[in-house]
Amino acid sequence: MRFGFCAAKRIAHGETLRSKLKGLIEGPIKMNQTDLSSPPLPNMRPIRHPRMARPPRPMLQIAPALILVAAILMPPEVRFTLAGNALYSYRLAYLVLVPWMLWQFIRQKQDYRLPDLLVLLSAVWIIIAFIVVYGVGRGLTSGLGVALDSTVPYFVARFSFRRLDDLRRFLVVLAPVILVLVAILCLEAVTHSRFTREFAQLIFGQLGAAEYGETNLPAIQSDTRYGLLRAMGPFSHPILAGTFMASYLALVLFSRIRGWPFWAGLAAAVGAIVTLSSAALLGLLLVAVLAFYERFQRLVRFLNWPLFVGLTGAVLLTLHFVSENGLINVLIRYTLNPQTGYFRLLIWEYGALSVANYPWFGIGYEPYVRPAFMLTDSVDAFWLFLSMRNGLPATILLGAAVRISIFSASMAALRIRTAESETVRGVVIALTVMSVLGFTVSFFGGMLIWYFIILGLTTSLASIAAQPTVKARHMQMRQQPQMPTQLTNQI
């Protein structure tokens, strides 16, 4: 009897902890009125979308995405060597996620869209390009690794986010992690010590210069701006840390979560600032401008996003032709370090020549032709680097997937016409900001994984938002012809 009483007490205590944890996660979430799981009207048969499967338990639904994000937030020193190849934390996560993803392909009736095909075709072209440059042996190995880094995070996001509340739960769970990251970045900036990476080096060993992201030496004087160290935390470069924080801020601003997770998301702006990166500050500026316009256009009826894009393009073209040396040189003058800005111009100049000489399959990881004074062969632009490495077709296919996802999600948000459209627009803004920064930032390692998670998330929300709302489904039911009662009884 005593044993049974203790066991029942432990079970009850476990249920209490579970309910409290569920309350912490579900509390900040405002329930979504456009989810497919919304209850139907009384005495009406619910209409389910024919190609959408019933979602599993909420936390299990987003668990794969959480596993992958936890892996990319590990320092790059966290790696293991297998058959001479370094397996980083996110690629170790693939060992679990790839079988799950393949099972989802077989079991789930996913609403596939054109960006899914374009991402797959881009990955296939990358493999072909590496094989053309290096041969079957090395080319297949390198190509498969890069292809997995794009397709796995993309489809993990596609399968993990089936409803708008899945994204909100995802952000709530990440909120304490963001707070810890912001605290680490602030401490590194003040103490002039990148202790996160240094501690990881003590356990897993030091990386080479190429793997490190900037240098394998301790922080040098050039990393200090305005008396603060350019913090990077567990990321490979301060620019990547700032870009991650700026994109996360865009997700939280429009997520409609409330309470402490929302304020934790706003703290990401502080994390982006202490990286002292011009690209990160540009990302924050873009998020602020787009968020302000999103709010302002609700007050002024004639304002819309096509008008905003047209006016912005006209202003930029005017500055380009009126200024003495063009728009790019004007923008470089206002960066935190104009010298690195002019170096990026040289990278684009000679990188574009490399793309012109090898437009179809690129040059792989081979160094591109450049002047002798350009000592490093790094390319600080994601879109340019992809074109140089694997040719223009890979870039065109991926760029088309990004544009179609942004357009589809934007149009779907217009069809919702409720407050829930804010969440979709926030994801669109996050993907837009990261895609723009891709012209001046090179995404690699964990940040490349994060970019494809955002892309997959945008495509999923475009599919979700395109589904009929509760009101539309009720109207559809009312419009269906009703059978006479006597005939119904006879049947």
Secondary structure, 3 states (H helix, E strand, C coil): CHHHHHHHHHHHHHHHHHHHHHHHHHCCECCCCCCCCCCCCCCCCCCCCCCCCCCCCHHHHHHHHHHHHHHHCCCCCCEEEECCEEEEHHHHHHHHHHHHHHHHHHHCCCCCCHHHHHHHHHHHHHHHHHHHHHCHHHHHHHHHHHHHHHHHHHHHHHHHCCCHHHHHHHHHHHHHHHHHHHHHHHHHHHHCCCHHHHHHHHHHCCCCHHHHCCCCCCCCHHHEECCEECCCCCCCCHHHHHHHHHHHHHHHHCCCECCHHHHHHHCHHHHHHCCCCHHHHHHHHHHHHHHHHHHHCCCCCCCCHHHHHHHHHHHHHHHHHHCCCCHHHHHHHCCCCHHHHHHHHHHHHHHHHHHHHCCCCCCCCCCCCCCCCCCCCCCCCHHHHHHHHHCHHHHHHHHHHHHHHHHHHHHHHHHHCCCCHHHHHHHHHHHHHHHHHCCCCCCCCHHHHHHHHHHHHHHHHHHHHCCCCHHHHHHHHHHCCCCCHHHHHHC
